[in-house]
């Protein structure tokens, strides 16, 4: 359910990626950033808030695949939105907690550089 939310976001992003007309692309980007993305991230923020007030993890009380999906989305969403989580403080906190998890922090420090 939570990870599927990112499939939904990607599905809506594809219209932007494959549009070749600059004016249409700009309009699609604007709609994505002002309507689509806030709708999906608001939904996820609400789920996080329902789990212990949003100060822990998105499901349960330990790191799960869903938390990793949220943290990972921060990187690829920045390709179309400079600061996708600015209006979502609980999700921003979750991303920070995930990235500070020792195993995740270790991987981030040593992972290969992947060109965008």
Buried (B, 14 or more C-beta within 10 A) or exposed (E): EBBEBBEEBEEBBEBBEEBEEEEEBEEBBEBBBEEBBBEBBEEBBEBBBEBEEBEBBBBEEEBBEBBBBBBEBBEBBEEBBEEBBEEBEBBBBBBEBBEEBEEBEEEEEEEEEEEE
